[in-house]
Amino acid sequence: MSARTVIVGDVHGCLDELERLLAQLGLTRDDRLVMVGDLVAKGPESLGVVRLLREVGAQSVLGNHDASLLRLRRDPSADVNDALKKTARKLDEADWAWLEALPYTIALPDHRALVVHAGLVPGVSLARQKPEDMLTMRAIREDGTASKRLEEGTPWARLWVGPPHVYFGHDAVTGLQQHPFATGLDTGCVYGGRLTACVLPARELVSVKAKRVYAEPGKAIAARHASESQKPKKK
Ligand SMILES: [Mn+2]
């Protein structure tokens, strides 16, 4: 079997689901594993996720929650929740070093693709993208600037014209997104959704269902789940 590149959506400490997904994929040392970030926070086993990813030699871009964890290291009084503070106390030096080295983007030139946590502003070169936008954006306002809030504009991925094809996470409200040049992989695992991988070069989607709801979804995600559960079930 030829080597694959496997890109995985937001894990948020869902170790059980990550293990099941990697097992289902039959991941080997020949495969390249690339995470879209937000490895930690909200879910039950942030430390276990970091350790597993280090062990299997995964790469990841930085997510906004990973960045919060790093902020806590520089400033122990930083305003982050208690669960993240608990995770911070358990990380060892090698874990911190691995997290500190996470980049904003990972280029996959063989696939004319790029991985980023939240998004990119169309029409702006990669060198001029703002770190804050790459970690937190979801939409583009009418004036072309980035917004964290979907309701303030159009989902950025819908406006993105590649190449590169961009693989991203961060938007569990919209969920799986498959645009001509952008693929959104945050399918809300920590909210009781699924953990999703996209396998290159075939762009095959593989996912596992969350064992349970680990974090209370916000209103927008709850509304989406409600509308999905009204769809007719396959027999
Ligand atoms: Mn995020």
Residues whose N, C-alpha, C, O or C-beta is under 5 A from the ligand:
A	BS01	MN	D38 G63 N64 L135 H170
